[in-house]
Amino acid sequence: MSSQLPFRRDLTGYAGKPPHPHWPNGARVAVSLVVNFEEGSEFSISDGDAGNEAIYEVVHRLDGPDPCIDSHFEYGTRAAWWRIMDLFDAHRVNVTVSACGRAVERSPELARDAVARGHEVAAHGWRWQSHAGISEPEERRVIARTVETIRRITGKPPLGWHTRSAASPNTRRLLVEEGGFLYDSDAYNDDLPYYVDVGGRPHLVLPYAFDSNDMQFYNGSRFRGADFADYVIDAFDWLVREGETAPKMLSVGLHLRMIGRPGRIGALDRILSHITGSGAAWIAPRAEIARHWLATVPPAGAT
């Protein structure tokens, strides 16, 4: 019965004996900062959709156009983008911008700005939506459209993919069939990359994280920047401790309209100051981490 299920679970992983990744410069932790660029791809009746996105700071759903939630998302591209990107420049770090294709199409200058600053633009679906229940032909079109849009606007194809919430049983196979992807991040089950078999070929997964993610604090209540900074710094410090013998990876998820507010951006500044000042971190876009892993920890049997 279980062999017929569309998803195969692995409850064992590295079984307490993970490979040594030999991060550059002897770093104990590879830090992946991910900025989710979703603004303009969320569902909005004002844009002709059947309903509005429901996850935002004001709990008040409307059955018709909702200028409140629309303007909430607009803050991310109008104000927060520049504040966040300038802070990355100040700390001299490069990140992954996980971008929905429609967001890139509607704000192409931001995607180009990311590339100009040396950041990776990865794919976050076409719309800000789960792929659960989507048909295979439609999902294939969504992936191809997202890849084509990011390539056309930035001049570079996306090398990574991350689905909002749940992927479909076909997502990973369709990514491999599309070609060009180094990795996907549709998993939350480890502190290190790992390989999975997709159609008889090894495929790299860079797990993402919801806990070290500003969305987690946002979902619970109106979050204080200090709470988020404390949590991420605690996670980093613990991985540094483990990294003396077993280096790991830390993913930090960020959203323009959340961390980019004046009352929260200081938390990101504090996180970056702590990590860059530790001497224990390698901060890199996910594509760079994927390339390093592929070269240093090849799939079993590869030469």
Secondary structure as UniProt FT lines:
FT   HELIX           2..4
FT   TURN            13..16
FT   HELIX           24..26
FT   STRAND          29..37
FT   TURN            39..41
FT   HELIX           45..47
FT   HELIX           67..75
FT   HELIX           76..80
FT   HELIX           81..91
FT   STRAND          96..99
FT   HELIX           101..106
FT   HELIX           108..116
FT   TURN            117..118
FT   STRAND          120..123
FT   TURN            132..133
FT   HELIX           136..154
FT   STRAND          160..161
FT   TURN            169..170
FT   HELIX           171..178
FT   STRAND          183..184
FT   STRAND          194..198
FT   TURN            199..200
FT   STRAND          201..205
FT   TURN            211..212
FT   HELIX           214..220
FT   HELIX           225..242
FT   TURN            243..245
FT   STRAND          248..255
FT   HELIX           256..259
FT   TURN            262..264
FT   HELIX           265..276
FT   TURN            277..278
FT   STRAND          281..283
FT   HELIX           286..296
FT   TURN            300..301
//
